[in-house]
């Protein structure tokens, strides 16, 4: 998800079962609507529900949740100067310390403005401080964005660094409108399959709805984080763990939340996973740190030996001078060129060729590319006709190996939202924010955004959910905490946050039902989760 500012929507909780849907506006704790077997288009106390039985065992429910008491406005937020902890460069934050806020407010008054200082509290994360996060300084309440922009120009001229903000994105007040879509897939009655997919090519971008239409999908949602810029690698490649048809197609960025779709969707669970890939030549071995990515570029970091951090950092590209990367048959783009060594292997792992980087990956076989010391290792150990083994291992946080077969797939993102029926948002650990640097991830995590979420309930049913945001069709989105509350209210005992922002999309029978927040329309993404009908039927 990108870091654009977003507009608001009430923190909503919905309880969903086969015949009952309840909507709870969590900010006020009041029941705003209950639909007992509501027909599509029914209006219950101002909440519009639609229910669609897409197939036996697959149900989609949609709602527009409105809060008439919410009164969001445009305002101007004066940003606090700070230093980015990861890069050491000067930057700005929406929240600062009390001393800065009081001093800034007084300087604004000296220039004739009427500021207000607001206290911002930490959300209920599992791994960050609690209580007051800091203060923000704001000026004015404006009916239109243009009026706020005019005021911001005056504040800039006075020597401050302002940003125009919609207060509906603040978690301190309920959202005025939320558009939500929820798909529930019951493995006990659904006869089709669920899979995470790159549609046969890990190095491409396609819209969720186009993949859904091509595959004849019943329901499709966007899935994992992916590379969106040529400067960070090949667009569409995953920046976290993914597996298609039982084959590992990208490595984890540290220990991050994953959706394990086992047995074609018959067994689904959420877990934090890590990966290791070991390349063997006889008794010698070398640790690969990537699958299907450009050597030296590690989006979202989280791999040993990368700089500036071996920990996961959302939307940050780390670098590796010594890097060994495997390319599978699912890599359909030209192989990355540049300095280093390339080894082409056949389907049995025997060396076909050793040479410079580039060309294309074989449909039946794989490629190893190395730079730095990894290139030296390949040059020393790869011999035409000799075998090089590649062993990949996926483990959960208990150290248990996750074994995959042809009917299994994995998508991943961050962070975990719910564990064992309780909110368990490990936002700092999974690298989507930094408690020591409020310039990093504040809007990503703490401001309402479009979100895509996935979870599993106590009956083993898969829950796929989206919320529109950034004022698309009036909807404002969820914060991470609101996303956790929402999934838990749906009955999820375990849940995670998938890619969101402009990537958020849900398609039902190939037709997009969400409202994309990108001005250009639905964003092409790097991978999706698709609910596919039983072809035998």
N, C-alpha and C positions, 0 to 999 in steps of 0.2 A: 504494500500500500504506500502511496506517496504521501507527502507531508503537507498537503494543502489544508487551509483552514476550512472549517465546516459549519453548517447551520444545525439547529437543534431539533430534538424531538423528545417527547416525554419518556422517562425511563419506564418501560412497559414490561409487565410480566403477564404471560399468557399460559394458561394451563390447558393442554391439549390432550384429548383422548379420542376414541373412535367416535363418540357421539357428543362430546361436550368441549367447548372452548370457552375459557374465561380470560378476560383481559384485566390486568391490574396495573394501575399507574403507580409505580413503586414510590415515586417522589412524594405522593400524597397518601399512599396506602389505601386508596378508595377503589372499590369495584366500579369500573366504568361500563362494563358490558358483559353479558353472559348469553351465549348462543346455544340453545339446546337443539341440535340437529338443524342448525340454521340453513336455509336455502341460500344459494348464491345470490348475492345482492341484497340480502336481508339487512335491515338497519335496526340494530338493537341499542337503544339509548345512545345514539350518535356514533356507534362503532359499526362500520360496514364489514361484513364477513362474506367471504366466498369459500365454498368447499367443493373440491373436485376429487372424485374417486377416479384416479388416472388408470388404475388397473387393480385387480385384486391384490391387497396388501400394500398398495401405494396410494397415499392420500396427500393432497396439497391443500392447505388452507391459507388464505390471505386476509389481511385486515388493515384498515386505516385507523389508527388510534389517535384521537385528538384530545387535547386538554384546553378547554375554553378559558381556564384561569391563567394560562401562560401568556405573558406579554413580552416577548423578545423584541429587542430594538437593535439598531446599529449604534455602535459606540467606537471610541478611539482608545486603544490600549497603548500606553507608552512603555516601550520595552527597556529592559534592564541590560546594561553592558556586562558581558561575562567572557570567559575564555573556554573554548571547547576543550574538554579534558583529553579527548583522544588525539586531536591534532595540535593542540596548543595555540590555535589561532583565535583572534578576537571574534566574538559573535554576539548575538542578542538573545534574550530570553523573555518570555511573557510574564514570568514571575521572578521576583528578586527578594533580597532580605529587607527587614523592616527599616533599617537605617537608610537604605537606598530609597525605599518608597516614601518615607517621610521627607527626606531631602528633596526628592523629585517633585513631590506634591507642593512643597513650599516654593520651589523655583517656578513651577507652573503658575501658582498664584501670583508670584511677582511679575509674571508676563500677562496677567489679566485673565487667566483661565480658571475654571472652577473644577478642580480634580476631585476624585474620590479614591480612597484606598480600600481595596477589598482583600480579605484574607482567603487564601486558597488552601484547602486541606488535602492531605494525601488520600487517594482512594483506598479501598480495602484490599491492597495487594498483600501477598503472602511474604514478600521479601524486600519491602521498602520501609522507611520510617513511617510512623503513624502520627496523627495530629497535624499541626500546621506545616505546610510545605513552604509558604512564603506569602508575599503580598504582591498584588498587581495594582497598577495605577491607571485609572481610566478618566476620560473626559467626555462628558455629554451623553445625551440619548437622542438619537435621530431617527426620523421616520423612514428615511431613504438612505441607501448606500452612497448616493451622490452627495448628500448633505454631510455625511460622515467623512467622505474623502475631502471635501472642501475644508472641514475643520482640521483634518490631518495635515493638510498643506500648511495651514497657519502654525500648527504645532511644530512641524518640521522647520519652518522659517525661524522659529524661536530657539532652535538648536537641539531639539529632542528627536528621538527615533520612534515614531508612532506606527501603528498598524490598525487598519480598519477591521473591526470585529463584529460579528453577529452574536449577541448574547444568548441566542437560542442554542449555541454550541456548548454553553457552560453547563456543567453538571450540577451547579448550585440551584438551578431552577428546572422545573419539568419542561420537557420538550412540548411544543404545541402540536406537532404532527409527526407520526411515524408510519411508514408503509412497510409492512412485514410480510414475508412469505415463508411458510414452513412446510417441508415435505417430510413425511414419516414413512419409512419403508419397513414393513414387518416381515422378517425372514421366515416366519412360520406359515405365511400364506402367499407371499410373493414367489412366483416360480421363475422369474428372470434372474438377472445378475446385476451386481454393482461393481464398478471398477474405476480406479484412477487411471487416466490415460493421457498420453501425449499424441494420440492419434497417429502412431507409427513413426513419429519424428520428434526427437527431443530438442531439435535445434530449429523450431519454428514457433510462430505465434498464430493462433486462430481464436476467433470469438467463441465463447461458450455455446451460444445458440447455433452457430454454424456447425460445430462438432456434433451437437445434439441432433440437428437435422440430418446430418450425413449418416449418423449411426442409428437413426430411428429411435433415439432415446426418449424415455418417458419423462425423466427429470434430469437436468444437468445443472451443476454449479461450478464456478471457478474454484481452483484448489490452491496450489502452492505458490510461494514467492518465486519470482523469476527475473532474469536479466532483462532490463528495458532499454538499455543504451549500449551502443557499439563500444563505447569507452570502457564498459565493464565486462565485456565478453561478447558472446554470440547471443543475440536477442532470442528470448524464449527458453533458453537453458535454465534449469532449476538452480535456485540458490539454497537448496536444502535437500533433505533426503527424499528420494522418490524411487518407486519400484513398479514396473509394469509386467504383468503376466509372470510374476515370480522372479524377475531379473532386476537387480539393482541398477538403476540408471543415473543416479546422482548420490553424492555423499552428504551426510548430515553436517550442518553448520553448528558444531557443538552438540550438546544434549538439548534437543528441542521437541516440542509436541508434534506427534504424528498420529494420523488416522490409519490404522491397520485394517484393511478390508480383506478379511480372510474368506476362503471358500466362496468366492463370487458374491460376497455380501452376507453369507449365512452366519459368519462370526466376525463381528466388528468390535474393535476396542481402541481406546486412546491411550497412548503411552509416550513418554519421552524416550527417544532412541538415539543411539550413537552408532557409528559405522567405522570399521577398519577394513582396509584393502591391502593385502600383502602379496607382492610379486616375488616368485621363487625362481631361481636358476640353480638347479642342483641344491647344494646346502646353503647357498647364499640367498639373501632376501633383501628387499627394499620396500619401505612403506609408501604406497601411493596415497596421495591426499586429495585426489579428485577423480570423478568419472564424468565424462561428457561436458567438459568446460575448457576454456582457454588456459593453458599452463601459465602460471604466474599471477592470474587474476582470480581472486576468491571472493565472490560476492557474499556479503553478510558474515565474512570472516569465520571464526570458529574452528579452524584447523591448526594442528601443531606446525610450528615453524613459520607462520605467516606474520606479517607486520602491518599495522602497528599493534595488533592484538590477536591472541589466539582464542579469545572469548568471542561468542556471537555478538555482532553489532548490526542491528537492522539497517539496511540500505547503505551500508558502508562497504567499499571494495578494498579488501586487503591484498597484499602482494607477497609472493614467494619467489625467492631467487633460485631455490633448489626444489623442483616440483616434478612429480611423476603422475601422469594422468592417463587413465584408460578411456578409450572410445569404443562403444559397443556398436552393433549393427543398426541401432536405432538412431545413430548420428547420420543424418542425411544431408548435412551441409558440407562444403569443402572443409577438409581438416585444417586446423590452424597452421600457418606457416611461420617461419622464423628460425632463430638459432636453436640448436639442440639436436636431439637424436630421435628418430622414429623407428619403431619395430612393428611390422605387420605380422599378425598371427592367424593361422587358419583355425577352423572350428575345433581342432584337436589341441590347440595351443602350441603348434609347431611354428617356428620362425620361417616366414616366407621371404622377408626382406628386411634389411637394416640400412637406413640412410637418413636423408634430410627430411624435415617435417613438411607435410603437405599432401595433396592428393585427396583421396576419398576412402572412407572406411568400407571394408568388405561387408556384404550383406550377411555372410556366414563366416564369422571370425571377429577379430578385434584388433585394435591398434593401441600401442603404448607410445606416449610422447614424454620425453624428459628434457628438462633444462637444468643447467648448473650441474651439481653433483649427480642428479638423477640421469642426466645425459651421459655422464662418464660411466655410471654403473651399467646402463643399457649397452653402451659401446663395448664394455669389457666382458659382458656376460651373454649377449645375444649372438647366437651362431645359427646360420641358415640350416634348417632341418632339425635343429635341436628344440627341445620343448621348454617353454617358460610357463610356469603355472601362476594363476591369479586366483587368490582366495579372498572372498569378501565375507564379512561377519557383521550382523546387525544385533545389537544388544539393547535391552531395556535397562532401566535404572537399578533393577535388582541383579544385573549381570547375566540375566537369562538370555540365551541366544534365541532370536526370532528367525525361525526357518520358514522359507517361502516355497510354494509350488506354483504351478502354472495358473491356478485360479486365484492367486493372491496379488494384491497391489497395496502400495503405501503412498499417501500424500502427506506432506508436512508443512507446517508454518510456525506460528508462535503468537502468543504464549498459550499455555494450558489455561483453561478457564474454570473448569469444575473437576474435582476429584472426589470420588466416593460420596457424591451428593452434596458437597460443600464447595463454595467458592475457593479456588486455590490458584490465584493469578500470580504466577512467578515471573512478572514482567521484567524485573532487573536481571534475574538469572538467565532468561532467554534472550536478553539483549535488545528489548524494544524500548527501553528507557534507561536512564542513568541517574540514580538518586543524588550523585555528586555533581551532576551537570544538567541543570534544568533546561538548557538549550537543546538537549538531545532527547527526542521522542516525546516531548510534552504534548504536542498536538496529536501525534500518532496514537498515543495511549489514553490521554486524559481528556481529550476533546471529542465531541460526537463526530463520528465518521460513518460512511457506508461500511457495513461489515458482512462477511460471510462466515458462518459458524457451522460446526458439525459436532455431533455427540451421539451417545448411546444411552437409552433408558434402561430401567431395571428388567424389562422384558426382552432386552437384546435388540430393540428396534433402533434403526439408524435415523437420526434427526438431522436434516440439512436445512439451514435457515439463513435468510438474508434480511437486511434492513437497508432501505434506500437512505441516502444522505446527501449533504451539501446542497440542500434545498431543492433537489430534483423532485418534481411534482409535490413540492412543499415539505418533503420529509427531511429530517435532520440527522438521523443516525444514532449510534450508540457509542458511549465510551466503552473501554474494556470491561469495567465493572458492571455496566449496564448489560453488556453482552453476556457476562457470566450469570447475572440475575435472570436474564431472559431465558437462557438455555436451561437453567435449573428449574425455572417455573414450568417449562415444557415437559419436565420429568427427566431431564438428562442427569445421569449419575456421573458421567464423565464427558467432558467437552473441551474443544480447542477452538481457537481463533484461526481461521484460514486467511488467505490474502483478501484484502478489502479495498477501500477507496474506489478508484475508478475501475478496478478489476471486478468488483462485486457484480455478480450476475446469476440469475436463475432462469432456466428455460424449461418450459413444460410442453412436451410433445413438439419440441423444436422451435417453439415461439418464445421470445423473450418476455418475461412477466415483470422483471425489475425495471427501474428507470436509471440508466447509467448516469454517473455524475460527470464524466468527461464531456466537454463541449462537442467533441467529434462523434459522440455516441458510444456504443458498446466497445470496450477495449478488447483487443486481441491479447490473449493470455498464453502462458506456457504449458498449462495443464488443467484438466478438469476432472470432476467426478461425474460419472454418467450411470444412470439407472436404466438398464437395457431390458427389453421384453424377452420372453422366452421364445427363441427362434423356432424351437421344435413345435411350439403350439400353433 
